[in-house]
Amino acid sequence: MSAVKTYQKVNADHRNVSFGISKMEDIYTKRNGEVDEPHRHNYYTVLIINKAKGEHKIDFNTYDLSNKQIYFVAPGQVHQVIETEKSIGYAMTFSNQFLVENSIPLSFIDSLNLFQNYGQSPPLMPNETQFRAIEGFAQNIFNLFNSDSAMKNLSIGAFLKLLLIECNNICSINPIESDVDSSGDNLIRAFKKVVDANYKKEHATTFYANELHISPDHLNRTVKARIGKTAKDYIQARIITEAKRLLYFTDLANKEIAYELGFSEPANFSAFFKKKHAGFSFKF
């Protein structure tokens, strides 16, 4: 069985681009109607669908494409859009980097009942009035993205936040029932909760496995199967994200950031950051 393709960058041709939006009809035309293979993204995807027919497969669940739907695909989820005719709508992608750089806290995304990066991810089904409002935000974002407006990314970020708030306010996504939830999905939830509580001081997979009363191998297998990365990769990504937040939004010195994130030697943190974020290192 071949590995699932993973898209690492929002825009493969422009590595520094952390946001993108396209019309779904343009994507369909560009691909000549051919269906992409199942794949993962290392970033968030939102599909605002005005009109469509076909299927959307997300993590082994299949949903019928239809009119006035909104899909939310979290980083690490495997998905595939299968269109039987040209869709009308918008496909929007953005990374954690975009959120950090445009004053949207990662905690805001985590607080939404939209991006379910494990289990079921059914579409949001707004009514006509609700969909028009959301589509209007998407149109504003599309226009800004294709403009030369000053501070356009901050403006896009503001409209993105409004769009997500509107979606969350009308959210009809059913929570996963506990009696049909698998032990693996429960473990992922618990793991993420423990990481959020301890990542600034504890960086070893063994610590989190012990907290969850399982072996490191079991933890790694489960995390890899559910979100496409090892437990170590997930922990390190959380550290990198916080480092960027502290770098962009606080006045902490680089040495203070290193200590804040549990590195006893600032030089070790600089080497870690440079390795995980090629081309950049903290200077002390």
Secondary structure as UniProt FT lines:
FT   STRAND          5..7
FT   TURN            12..13
FT   TURN            15..16
FT   STRAND          19..23
FT   HELIX           24..30
FT   TURN            31..33
FT   STRAND          39..41
FT   STRAND          44..51
FT   STRAND          54..58
FT   TURN            59..60
FT   STRAND          61..65
FT   STRAND          69..73
FT   TURN            75..76
FT   STRAND          78..83
FT   STRAND          88..94
FT   HELIX           96..101
FT   TURN            102..103
FT   HELIX           106..111
FT   HELIX           128..145
FT   TURN            150..151
FT   HELIX           152..169
FT   TURN            178..180
FT   HELIX           183..198
FT   TURN            199..201
FT   HELIX           205..211
FT   TURN            212..213
FT   HELIX           216..227
FT   HELIX           231..249
FT   HELIX           254..260
FT   TURN            261..262
FT   HELIX           266..276
FT   TURN            278..279
//
